[in-house]
Amino acid sequence: MPIVQADRLAQIGAALLKAAGASEEEASAVATGCINANLAGHDSHGVIAIPTYIDRIKAGHIVPGAPFTIVQESPTTTVIDGNWGFGFRVNARAMALTIEKAKTANVAACTVFRQSHVGRLAAYPLMAARAGMIGIATADSGRSPKHVAPFGGREPRLGTNPISIAVPSDLEAPFYLDMATSAVAAGKIQLAVARGEAIPKGWIIDAEGRHTTDPTQYRKGGALLPLGGSEGYKGSGLAAMVEVLCGLLTGLGFGVEPTGRHNDGCFMAVFNVAAFRPLDQFKKDVADFARYLTSTPPSEGSTGVLCPGEVEYRCEQRRRKEGIAVEDATWDRLRVLARDYKVADELGLA
């Protein structure tokens, strides 16, 4: 696999998206969001997704330059129609607006609908954490094809329905949770197929409802499993609640509609820490709590406890220095797109 520096990979992604019809601002936002996911170790949401986004532009499922419409609002709430724009930009604007409202009202929330894939969900709560606030975000895929079988079922009825929470702290690394409510994100199955790798048992079932380690079975009628293994009802229950917040509260509905258009619905909330206690004291306490967690001796077979978000932070520090490994299948697709759009020479992909 080629090893590519983050800046060059972002340049390639932005150039391809711009050639496909995105504005410079949109292309930069999407490419940067994807590469930030790669840096954090979430390759399933990284540069591998850019060819898919371009396919969706070609199909008319993503609309470059789409307006950002506020459908209704109050001093503490906002309902936002993304008009099929890039989720990276729509959701970031929605979170920025919610942060501004929380500065005055202390608590604010929004729903967002009719936008494309929002990428790595943690990007949005982390905006709130950097502003000295607690941010929460949940997301689903509207009525696009589902990927996750509810606990005990064979056919997919739920999305991967992630949840992310970020809090400000005095730690060097950001303190945040970012998790799918499925055993694994759908993109990780795609990544395993691209790399020709087997997957752990417990990630998916095949079309007959049998456990399998073959990632290709997923696209042959299989389904992702909910988080929790033998206690998968927990992940299934969380996913159902995310569906209510992001599918029903937004008005997107549930089930699958015929076009299969990817339609991320999001619910986000922001809490101004200073409304509850002094921010500096809270940030110190979060850091002290993190050190308390990690001070326990490791259990058998473990190298020790890590804080939420610490794995991603360490990965980012390493990949910024060493570069990002891009699987051959993805690199080949980027090169084909570069040739198609006649930018291969300028991007060094000829």
N, C-alpha and C positions, 0 to 999 in steps of 0.2 A: 504494500500500500504506500502511495506517495505521502511524504510528510510535508505539510504546507504551513507556513506561518499564518497566524490569525489575520493579520492586516491584508495579506495577499488574497486569502480565501474570501474575506469580506469584499474586497475589490472585485473579484471574479463574480461573486453572487450578485452584487449591486449592478454590475455591467450587464449581466444576463437579464435581470429583472427589468432594467431600464430598456433594454433592446426589445423586451416582450411587451412594453407599453406602460410600465410603471413610471411615475415621475421620479426625479432624482431624489426627492425627500422620501417617497414611499420605498424606492429601491434600497436606499441606505438604511431605513428603519428595519425592513425585513431582513436584509443581509446581516446587519449588525445583530439583530435578535437571534438569528440562526447561529451565527458564529459564537455568540455568548453562550448559547446552549452547548455547542461543541466544547468550548473552554471549560464549562462546568462538568463535562463528562456525560451530558445528555445527548449523545450523538443521534439518537432517534429523532430529535427535534432540531438538528443542526443542518448543515449544508445538504444533507441527503434529501431534505424537504423542498429545496428550491426548484428542482425540475417538476415536482408535483404542483407547486404553486404556478409555474409557468403553464403547465397543462391546463390548469383551472382558469387562467387568464384567457387562453385560447378558446376554451369551451364557454366563456362568458360567465363562469361561476364566480370569478373575482372581477370587480369593476375598478380599474385604476381611476383615480380622481373622483371617487364617489363622495358625495357630501356627507357631513357629520350632522345629523338632525336630532335636536332635543325635542322629543315628543311631548313630554310633560315634566315639570319639576316643581320642587318646593325648596325652602331654604336648606333642607337636609337630604333630599332625594332627587334623583334624575333618572329618566327613562330615555335611552339613546338608541336611535336607529342608525346602524352603520351603512345602510344602503349597499351592502355587498362589497364594501371596501376592504382593504387589507387589515386583518385583525390586529396586527402589530401596532398600526397607527391608531386605529379606532379605540382599542382598549387602553392604550397609553394616554390618549386624550381624555378618556372617561375617568381613568384613575387620577390624572392631574386635576380634573375638575372636582372630583370627590375630595381630594386632599384640600383644595382651596375652600370648599364648603366646611370641612371639618375644622379648619383654622378658626372659623367664626362660630360654628354651631357645636363643635367638639365631637360630634358623631355624625357621619354621613354615609349614604349608601347609594348605589346605582345598579340598574340592570342595563344590559347591552344585548341587542339582537341584530340579526341580518348583517353579520360580518364574517369574514373568512377566518381560517385557523389563526389562533392568537399566539401560537408557538409555546415556548416554555412559560408556564403560568406564573412562576415565581417572580418573573420580571416586574409584575405589577404591584404585589405587596411590598417588594423591595423598594419601590418608589416611595411608599408611605414610610417605611422604616428610615430611609434617608432623610425624611422630613420630620423625624422625631415622633412618628405615630405608629400605631399598630395597624397593619393592613391585612385584610382577608380577601381571598378571591376563590371562586369556584367556577367551573366551566363544564359545559356539555356540548354536544355536536348537533343540537337541534333535531331535525327529522332526517338527517343524513343516515346512511347505513350504520347499523349498530355492530358492536364488536364483542360485547361481554355477555355471557350467559348468566342470568341470575342464579343464585345458589340453588343447586339441585336441578337446574334446567339444562337442556341440550342446545337450544337455539339462542342466538344473541338477542337481547332485549334492552340492553343498557350500553351507554358509552363508557369510555375509560374514566370519565367524570372526575378530573383531578381537583384537589384541594390544596391551597397554599396559604400559609400564615407567616408573616415576617414581623419582627419586633426590633426596635432600636436597642443598642447595647454599647458598652465600652470595649467589646471584644474586637480584635483585629479582623476576624472573619464575621460575616453577617450571620445572624442567628435566625434561621427560618426553616419551615417545613415546606416541602414541595413533593406531593405524592399523588399517584393515580389511585383510584379506589379499586382498580383491577390489579391482578397479581403483577402485571407489567404493562407498560405502555405499548400500544399497537405498533408504534414505530420501531420498537426493539425486536419485534418479530421480523419486520422488513429488513432491519439491519442484519439479523442472523442469516436470513436468506441471501442477502447481498454478499455476506462474508462466507457463506457455505458452512455455517456452524450449527451444531445441535443446540437445543435450548433445554433448560432444566425442566424436569417433570413438575407439573403443577402450574405451568404457565398457560397451556391451552388444552383443549380437547378437540378431537377430530369430528367429522360430520356425524359419526355414530355415537358421539358422547364419550369416547374412550380417551384416556390420558395418552399423550404422545410427546416425544422430544424432537419430532421432525417439524421444523417451522413451516415447511411448505404445505402442511396439512391445514394450516390456518386459512389459506386462500382457496382451499378445496371444500369449503363448507364448514370448517371448524369454528371455534369461538375461544376468546380469551376467558380465563376464569377470574372470579372476583378475588380480591385480597383476602387472605386469611387461611388458605389451605382447608383443613378440616373444619375450621371455624369461619368459612367463607361467607356465612350469613352476615358477618360484621361488615365486610367490604361491600357486599350486596346491599345492605341497608344504608350504608353511607352513600353509595352510588344513587340509590333511589331518592335520598334527600337532596343530593346535588341536582338530580333531574327536576325535582319540584322547584328549587330555587332558580335554576337556569333555563329550564324548558317550560314549566307551567307559569311561573311568576312573570317571565318575559313574554308569554303568549305564543311561544314557538310550538308548543304542543309536544306530543310524544309519538313514538312509532316511527315509521319510515315512509316518506313521500316519494313518488316515482322518479323524480329527476336525480335524486341522490346528492343534491347540492350540499356541500359542507357548510354548516351554518352554526358557528359557535355562539351559544348563549352564555352570558356571564352575569354573575352576581358578585359585586364587590362592596366592601365596607371598610371604613377608616375610623379609628378611634384616636383622638388626641390625648396622648398620655398625660399632658400637663393639666387636663381637666380632672384627673384622678389623683395625681401626686406629682411632685417635682420631677421633671424629666431627667435631670442629672442623677438623682437618687435611684430612679428606676433603672436607668442604663447601667449604673454600677451594680445594682442588685442582680440584673440579668447576667452580667459578667461573672459575679460571684457564684450565682447558681450554676452556671456552666462549668466553672472550675470545680464546684462541689460534685457535679455529675461525673466529671472525667477523672476525679481523684480516686475513685474506687479501683482496687486491684483488678486486673483482668481475670475473667473466668477461663476455664480450660479451653484451649484452642483459639483464644481471642488475643488480639494485640492491644486491646484496651478500648475504652469508651470514647466515642466521638460525639460532639454536639451536633444538633440538626444544622445542616448547611456546611459543616466542616469538610466533609468529603469533597463537595463541589469546590470549595475554596482552595483546597490543596491541589486538586486537579487543575484548576485555573492557573495557579502559580506555576505549576510544572509545564502546562501546555503553552503558556505564553513564552516560555524560554525554549522549549524543545519543538514546538510546532504541533499541528493536529494531524493525526493519521486519517486519511480519507480512503475508504474502501475502493477497490479498483472499479467496481460496477458504477459507483457514484461518480468517480473521476471521469470515467468514460462518457457518462451521460452529460457532464458539464462540458467536455470537449466537443461532443456532437452538437450541443446547443450553441457553443461558441462558433463553430464552423457554420451552422445554419444561419446565425445572425451576423456572420462575417466580422466577428470581433476576436477570432482566434489568435491572429498575429499580435494584436495589441495587448492581449491578455497572456501571451506566452503559452497558448494551448494548441498551437498548430501541430 
